Amino acid sequence: MESSSSDSTLEKILKIQTELTAAKPDVPYLLDRITLRAKEITGSEGAVFELVEGEDLVYRAASGKAENQIGLRLPMKGSFSGLSLQSRSTLYCVDSEEDDRVNREACRVVGLRSMIVLPLFFDTEVLGVLKVYSSKVGFYSSNDTHVLNMLSGTMAAVLHNAYRWAEREKSLQSMAYLASHDALTGIYNRSAFYDYLRKGLFQITNDSRFLTIALFDLDGLKNVNDTYGHAAGDFYISRFASRFLPFVQNQDILARLGGDEFGLILIHNEPKKSIVNLLEHIRTAVEGEIEFESTKLQIKTSMGFAFYSEDGVDPETLMAVADSRMYENKRARKKGEIL
């Protein structure tokens, strides 16, 4: 039985290695794949990829229970992940409440008790830290550490190669840029959105400004993809983003959250009514006809928003309110109740 189990684990490792090496050279996509497969192969509740950005480690990809922590920013100094990077070694925490090497408060925020952290290097280049975790004490075995170590070389190599490819193609300067931007549209991605949302919520607790979240969902993208192909769908998404960008002020953040969903963070002094009018104006301006290879397409988008602190004070609540209102808006538009 033990031999059969070993063979099964080896097959899984080979399958993951094959998937990663055959994947497109897109850093955010690879980070998502790496966290998902690391979670699955270790049976973890959550997995994250932490990228070094200055003195901080930022959750740039997350899977499982860690998904709602994407964009979380923690000081590298005094953290278990920082220690792993410094020592260049894989570390195992059996119980975060008993291990003096960990930041207990940070562990409580994420909801973990045991974890494995794996630093990823390519030659001397620091790529980041892969972390898998469980809410159970002593969840992992030495085999789990061994499996992650076996995958580490492939993970590091595909990330390094994807970064170098993007660097050649787009003259980009850092892994942090790739990990925080959407490859198709060039705007911020989901992890950057949550990173800036947390920063924004912290900032406005110290001044008199307001924060508003707006979510946009492209109506009809599936029909565009099904009728004209994914190249048309990509063009549809890209044109929406490029039409939107002129309305984004310096302190505001526009991000593609995934698929056909976009998010906007506004930090402002204007009253709620003015912001609602502004958002309606932006939607009207970005909607309309576009042309793809002589085919005319119509951009339409549903919208929902949430206001701090009227609708909530934390990212999860604000996003849930905005998302609910967006789908109410979509249903109303389908019924013809709203133009």
C-alpha positions as CSV (number, residue, x, y, z in Angstrom):
1,M,0.0,0.0,0.0
2,E,2.8,2.4,0.9
3,S,4.4,1.9,-2.6
4,S,1.1,2.5,-4.3
5,S,0.6,5.7,-2.3
6,S,4.2,6.9,-3.3
7,D,3.5,6.2,-6.9
8,S,0.2,8.2,-6.7
9,T,2.0,11.1,-5.2
10,L,4.8,11.0,-7.8
11,E,2.1,10.9,-10.6
12,K,0.5,14.1,-9.1
13,I,3.9,15.8,-8.9
14,L,4.7,15.0,-12.5
15,K,1.2,16.1,-13.6
16,I,1.7,19.5,-11.9
17,Q,5.1,19.9,-13.3
18,T,3.8,19.2,-16.8
19,E,0.9,21.6,-16.4
20,L,3.1,24.4,-15.2
21,T,5.8,24.0,-17.9
22,A,3.1,23.8,-20.6
23,A,1.2,26.9,-19.3
24,K,1.2,30.3,-21.0
25,P,4.0,32.6,-19.7
26,D,1.7,34.8,-17.7
27,V,2.8,35.5,-14.1
28,P,-0.6,36.0,-12.4
29,Y,-2.0,32.9,-14.1
30,L,1.0,30.9,-13.0
31,L,0.7,32.2,-9.4
32,D,-2.9,31.1,-9.3
33,R,-2.0,27.7,-10.6
34,I,0.8,27.2,-8.2
35,T,-1.3,28.1,-5.1
36,L,-4.2,26.0,-6.2
37,R,-2.0,22.9,-6.9
38,A,0.0,23.3,-3.7
39,K,-3.2,23.4,-1.7
40,E,-4.6,20.3,-3.5
41,I,-1.5,18.2,-3.2
42,T,-1.0,18.9,0.5
43,G,-4.7,18.8,1.4
44,S,-4.4,22.3,2.8
45,E,-7.3,24.6,3.6
46,G,-5.5,27.5,2.1
47,A,-2.4,28.4,0.1
48,V,-0.9,31.8,-0.8
49,F,2.0,33.2,-2.8
50,E,3.7,36.1,-1.0
51,L,5.7,38.5,-3.2
52,V,8.4,40.7,-1.7
53,E,7.6,44.3,-2.2
54,G,10.0,46.6,-0.3
55,E,9.8,45.8,3.4
56,D,6.5,43.9,3.0
57,L,5.2,40.6,1.8
58,V,2.0,40.8,-0.2
59,Y,-0.5,38.1,-0.9
60,R,-0.5,38.2,-4.7
61,A,-2.3,34.9,-5.3
62,A,-4.5,32.8,-2.9
63,S,-6.4,29.6,-3.0
64,G,-9.0,28.0,-0.8
65,K,-9.8,29.7,2.5
66,A,-7.0,32.2,1.8
67,E,-8.9,33.7,-1.2
68,N,-10.5,36.5,0.9
69,Q,-7.0,37.5,2.1
70,I,-5.7,38.3,-1.4
71,G,-3.8,41.6,-1.4
72,L,-3.0,41.4,2.3
73,R,0.2,43.2,3.1
74,L,2.4,42.2,6.1
75,P,5.8,43.3,7.3
76,M,8.5,40.9,6.2
77,K,10.4,41.6,9.4
78,G,9.4,39.3,12.2
79,S,7.3,37.0,10.0
80,F,7.7,33.3,9.4
81,S,7.9,33.8,5.7
82,G,10.6,36.5,6.1
83,L,12.6,34.0,8.2
84,S,12.2,31.4,5.5
85,L,13.5,33.9,2.9
86,Q,16.4,34.9,5.1
87,S,17.4,31.3,5.8
88,R,16.6,30.2,2.3
89,S,15.0,27.1,3.7
90,T,11.6,25.4,3.9
91,L,10.1,25.9,7.4
92,Y,7.3,24.0,9.2
93,C,5.2,25.5,12.0
94,V,3.4,22.8,14.0
95,D,1.4,25.3,16.1
96,S,1.4,29.0,15.6
97,E,0.2,29.6,19.1
98,E,3.4,27.9,20.5
99,D,6.0,28.8,17.9
100,D,7.9,32.0,18.7
101,R,9.2,32.4,15.2
102,V,5.7,33.4,13.8
103,N,3.7,36.6,13.9
104,R,0.8,35.2,15.9
105,E,-1.5,38.2,15.2
106,A,-1.1,37.7,11.5
107,C,-1.7,34.0,11.8
108,R,-5.0,34.7,13.7
109,V,-6.1,37.1,11.0
110,V,-5.6,34.4,8.3
111,G,-7.0,31.7,10.6
112,L,-4.1,29.2,10.6
113,R,-2.5,27.1,13.2
114,S,0.0,25.0,11.2
115,M,1.8,25.9,8.0
116,I,4.7,25.1,5.6
117,V,6.5,28.0,4.0
118,L,8.7,27.5,1.0
119,P,11.0,30.2,-0.4
120,L,11.3,30.3,-4.2
121,F,14.6,31.4,-5.7
122,F,16.0,31.2,-9.2
123,D,19.8,31.3,-8.8
124,T,20.2,34.3,-6.6
125,E,16.9,36.0,-7.6
126,V,14.2,36.1,-4.9
127,L,10.8,35.2,-6.4
128,G,8.7,35.0,-3.3
129,V,7.3,32.6,-0.7
130,L,4.7,29.8,-1.2
131,K,2.7,29.1,2.0
132,V,0.2,26.3,2.7
133,Y,-1.7,26.3,5.9
134,S,-4.3,24.5,8.0
135,S,-6.5,25.6,11.0
136,K,-5.4,22.3,12.6
137,V,-2.4,21.9,14.8
138,G,0.3,19.6,13.4
139,F,-1.6,19.0,10.2
140,Y,1.4,18.4,7.9
141,S,3.8,15.4,7.6
142,S,7.4,15.4,6.5
143,N,6.1,14.0,3.2
144,D,4.2,17.2,2.5
145,T,7.4,19.2,2.9
146,H,9.2,16.8,0.7
147,V,6.5,17.1,-2.0
148,L,6.7,20.9,-2.0
149,N,10.4,20.8,-2.2
150,M,10.3,18.5,-5.2
151,L,8.0,21.0,-6.9
152,S,9.9,24.1,-6.0
153,G,12.5,24.0,-8.8
154,T,9.7,23.8,-11.5
155,M,7.7,26.5,-9.8
156,A,10.7,28.9,-9.6
157,A,11.8,28.2,-13.2
158,V,8.4,28.8,-14.8
159,L,7.9,32.0,-12.9
160,H,11.4,33.2,-13.7
161,N,10.9,32.4,-17.4
162,A,7.5,34.1,-17.5
163,Y,9.0,37.2,-16.0
164,R,11.9,37.3,-18.4
165,W,9.5,36.7,-21.3
166,A,7.4,39.6,-20.3
167,E,10.5,41.7,-19.7
168,R,11.6,41.1,-23.2
169,E,8.2,41.6,-24.8
170,K,7.1,44.6,-22.8
171,S,10.2,46.1,-21.2
172,L,8.9,45.6,-17.7
173,Q,11.0,46.2,-14.7
174,S,9.8,44.1,-11.9
175,M,8.0,40.9,-10.9
176,A,5.8,43.1,-8.6
177,Y,4.4,44.9,-11.6
178,L,3.5,41.6,-13.4
179,A,1.9,40.2,-10.2
180,S,-0.3,43.2,-9.7
181,H,-1.4,44.0,-13.3
182,D,-3.8,42.2,-15.7
183,A,-1.9,41.0,-18.8
184,L,-4.8,41.6,-21.2
185,T,-5.8,45.1,-20.3
186,G,-2.6,46.4,-18.6
187,I,-4.7,47.8,-15.6
188,Y,-4.5,46.5,-12.0
189,N,-5.6,43.0,-11.2
190,R,-7.6,41.5,-8.3
191,S,-4.7,41.2,-5.8
192,A,-3.7,44.9,-6.4
193,F,-7.4,45.9,-6.0
194,Y,-7.6,44.4,-2.6
195,D,-4.2,45.7,-1.6
196,Y,-5.3,49.2,-2.5
197,L,-8.7,48.8,-0.9
198,R,-7.1,47.8,2.5
199,K,-4.7,50.8,2.2
200,G,-7.6,53.1,1.3
201,L,-9.7,52.0,4.2
202,F,-6.8,52.6,6.6
203,Q,-6.1,56.0,5.1
204,I,-9.7,57.4,5.4
205,T,-9.9,56.4,9.1
206,N,-7.3,59.2,9.7
207,D,-9.0,62.0,7.6
208,S,-12.4,63.3,6.5
209,R,-12.5,61.7,3.0
210,F,-14.9,59.0,1.8
211,L,-14.4,55.7,0.0
212,T,-16.7,54.2,-2.6
213,I,-16.4,50.8,-4.4
214,A,-18.0,50.3,-7.8
215,L,-18.2,47.0,-9.5
216,F,-18.9,46.6,-13.3
217,D,-19.9,43.4,-15.1
218,L,-19.8,43.3,-18.9
219,D,-23.2,42.3,-20.3
220,G,-23.1,40.0,-23.3
221,L,-19.5,38.9,-23.2
222,K,-20.4,35.2,-23.4
223,N,-22.5,35.9,-26.5
224,V,-19.5,37.7,-28.1
225,N,-17.2,34.8,-27.3
226,D,-19.7,32.2,-28.6
227,T,-20.5,34.1,-31.7
228,Y,-17.3,35.7,-32.8
229,G,-14.6,33.8,-30.8
230,H,-12.4,34.6,-27.9
231,A,-10.3,37.1,-29.8
232,A,-13.4,39.3,-30.1
233,G,-14.1,38.7,-26.4
234,D,-10.6,39.8,-25.5
235,F,-11.0,42.9,-27.7
236,Y,-14.3,43.7,-26.0
237,I,-12.7,43.5,-22.5
238,S,-9.7,45.6,-23.6
239,R,-11.8,48.3,-25.2
240,F,-14.0,48.6,-22.1
241,A,-10.8,49.1,-20.0
242,S,-9.3,51.6,-22.4
243,R,-12.5,53.6,-22.6
244,F,-12.8,53.7,-18.8
245,L,-9.2,54.8,-18.1
246,P,-9.6,58.5,-19.0
247,F,-12.1,58.8,-16.2
248,V,-9.8,57.4,-13.5
249,Q,-8.2,60.1,-11.3
250,N,-4.7,59.8,-9.8
251,Q,-6.0,58.6,-6.4
252,D,-8.5,56.2,-7.9
253,I,-7.9,52.5,-8.7
254,L,-9.4,50.6,-11.7
255,A,-8.8,46.8,-11.8
256,R,-9.9,43.8,-13.7
257,L,-11.1,41.4,-11.0
258,G,-11.4,38.5,-13.4
259,G,-13.3,37.5,-16.5
260,D,-15.7,40.3,-17.3
261,E,-15.8,41.9,-13.9
262,F,-14.0,45.2,-13.1
263,G,-13.7,47.1,-9.8
264,L,-13.2,50.8,-9.1
265,I,-12.0,52.4,-5.8
266,L,-12.8,56.1,-5.4
267,I,-11.4,58.1,-2.5
268,H,-13.1,61.4,-2.5
269,N,-14.6,64.4,-0.7
270,E,-17.8,64.6,-2.7
271,P,-21.2,63.6,-1.3
272,K,-22.8,60.3,-2.2
273,K,-25.3,61.7,-4.7
274,S,-22.4,63.3,-6.7
275,I,-20.5,60.1,-6.8
276,V,-23.6,58.1,-8.0
277,N,-24.1,60.7,-10.7
278,L,-20.4,60.5,-11.7
279,L,-20.5,56.7,-11.9
280,E,-23.7,56.8,-14.1
281,H,-21.9,59.3,-16.3
282,I,-18.9,57.0,-16.6
283,R,-21.0,54.0,-17.5
284,T,-22.8,56.0,-20.2
285,A,-19.5,57.2,-21.6
286,V,-17.9,53.7,-21.8
287,E,-20.9,52.0,-23.2
288,G,-21.6,52.1,-26.9
289,E,-20.5,50.7,-30.3
290,I,-17.1,49.3,-31.0
291,E,-15.8,47.6,-34.2
292,F,-13.9,44.3,-34.3
293,E,-12.7,43.3,-37.7
294,S,-15.7,45.1,-39.4
295,T,-18.1,43.5,-36.9
296,K,-20.0,46.0,-34.8
297,L,-20.3,45.1,-31.1
298,Q,-22.2,46.9,-28.3
299,I,-20.5,47.4,-24.9
300,K,-23.0,47.2,-22.1
301,T,-22.3,47.0,-18.4
302,S,-24.1,46.4,-15.2
303,M,-23.0,48.4,-12.1
304,G,-23.2,48.2,-8.3
305,F,-21.6,50.3,-5.6
306,A,-21.0,50.4,-1.9
307,F,-20.1,53.2,0.4
308,Y,-17.9,53.2,3.5
309,S,-19.1,53.2,6.3
310,E,-22.8,53.3,5.4
311,D,-22.6,49.8,3.8
312,G,-19.8,48.3,5.7
313,V,-16.3,49.0,7.2
314,D,-14.3,46.0,5.9
315,P,-13.4,44.8,2.4
316,E,-15.5,41.7,2.4
317,T,-18.7,43.4,3.5
318,L,-18.3,46.3,1.0
319,M,-17.6,44.0,-1.8
320,A,-20.6,41.8,-1.0
321,V,-22.9,44.8,-1.0
322,A,-21.5,46.2,-4.3
323,D,-21.7,42.7,-5.9
324,S,-25.3,42.2,-4.7
325,R,-26.3,45.6,-6.1
326,M,-24.5,44.9,-9.4
327,Y,-26.5,41.7,-10.0
328,E,-29.8,43.5,-9.0
329,N,-28.9,46.1,-11.7
330,K,-28.1,43.3,-14.2
331,R,-31.5,41.6,-13.6
332,A,-33.3,44.9,-13.9
333,R,-31.6,45.7,-17.2
334,K,-32.5,42.3,-18.6
335,K,-36.1,42.9,-17.7
336,G,-36.0,46.3,-19.4
337,E,-36.7,48.1,-16.2
338,I,-33.5,50.1,-16.7
339,L,-32.1,51.4,-19.9
